[in-house]
Amino acid sequence: MNESTCIDADAHVTPPRITAQAQDANWGGIASLALGVFGLVTAEFLPASLLTAMAADLGVSDGAAGQAVTATAAVGAAAALTIPVLTRNLDRKRVILALTSLLVLSNVLAATAHSLPVLIAARALLGIGLGGFWSMAAALAMRLVPEHLFARAMSLILTGVSVATVCAAPIGAYMGDLWGWRSAFVAAGVVSVVTLGAQCLTVPALPPKDNPNVKVLFELLGRTNVRVALLAVLLVISGHFAGFTYIRPFMEQVTHLSVSTISAALLAYGIAGFFGNIAGGFLAERSERLAIVAGAALIALLAATLWVAGTSAPVTIAAIAAWGFAFGAFPIGFQTWIVRAAPDQAEGAGGLLVAAFQIAIASGAVGGGILVDRIGAPGGPIFATVALTLGALLVVRYGPRPASN
């Protein structure tokens, strides 16, 4: 997952019963939400493939440019918790259109930014759209299709994540090499405009229905099993993003790969991540603890391998592809854990999980950026090795276990 697939937790919850009137499935609306997910995740992932070019053009260090990721994640964490509450009296279609409009504006500002503060502001707008959209997507899907089609609708929406994971980084790197890094944000902007038009046409008016309550979130934080799950997210996901955010500087400065080879490596990462999602789901069905520990331990090993042997092109490319596969275990593993930790407040727990993912992404970008600026490109893998090892040990010791009969 990126930090973004967390909302699939709601897919494991029995949705509210549909009223006596027959409800037709609005697949056009579902498809427009999938397109929105694709646009948001694509925009979120672009800096990882364009970081050195962005830094050079803006006249800042790689670590400073990496804070474009921090801005999105930090604001996204706050938005995931507050947007549903602040907009609880508004038609949900209007809210979704407003969030998608922020995505359009973010891409326009990023494509035209000539200073780091403007770029950071653009990424902060993306964070509002990202966090707000993820916090509401599952609830919207429940209202667009009948109960028995909810899981299928969520699968379609999350297809946008898989496609963005495969395409965003390699295509961004390729376009950046041909036409400059801004061209990738122009392309993302075109996708966001198409998304806005599709949502205008396909999503019906959806008067407010729920009444989100901040008090529930504090009650959930009082539960030990919820706190442990969120701490595990902070360690594991921050480690992953410390490594992934600064992977392009590593491939350029340590492995000395060409831009075309970097694009191929990122494509391998995305494709492997697609299959990793499938494998992660298979493992999590049997044990979410096993899925998380296996993924975290493997990435820690791969990060250490890059740290030690990253000058070898075959080793680096193989490690990056395997990294993508291992990351696929996390979204479904953490989603299953948090839902089982709070089955009576699954939506609130899901919101906390989204926020924890975004905070972890921001922490990884900040921590990795500090190390990269101080000791060079290996700083990202070093941070990843330490954080993921600690996260794996935490889950081994305190992670969920099958209920005894």
Secondary structure as GFF3:
##gff-version 3
##sequence-region A 1 405
A	DSSP	three_ten_helix	5	12	.	.	.	ID=ss1
A	DSSP	alpha_helix	27	58	.	.	.	ID=ss2
A	DSSP	alpha_helix	62	65	.	.	.	ID=ss3
A	DSSP	alpha_helix	67	86	.	.	.	ID=ss4
A	DSSP	alpha_helix	92	112	.	.	.	ID=ss5
A	DSSP	alpha_helix	116	144	.	.	.	ID=ss6
A	DSSP	three_ten_helix	147	149	.	.	.	ID=ss7
A	DSSP	alpha_helix	150	179	.	.	.	ID=ss8
A	DSSP	alpha_helix	181	202	.	.	.	ID=ss9
A	DSSP	alpha_helix	214	221	.	.	.	ID=ss10
A	DSSP	alpha_helix	224	245	.	.	.	ID=ss11
A	DSSP	alpha_helix	247	253	.	.	.	ID=ss12
A	DSSP	alpha_helix	259	286	.	.	.	ID=ss13
A	DSSP	alpha_helix	288	309	.	.	.	ID=ss14
A	DSSP	alpha_helix	313	327	.	.	.	ID=ss15
A	DSSP	alpha_helix	329	341	.	.	.	ID=ss16
A	DSSP	three_ten_helix	343	345	.	.	.	ID=ss17
A	DSSP	alpha_helix	346	375	.	.	.	ID=ss18
A	DSSP	alpha_helix	379	398	.	.	.	ID=ss19
###
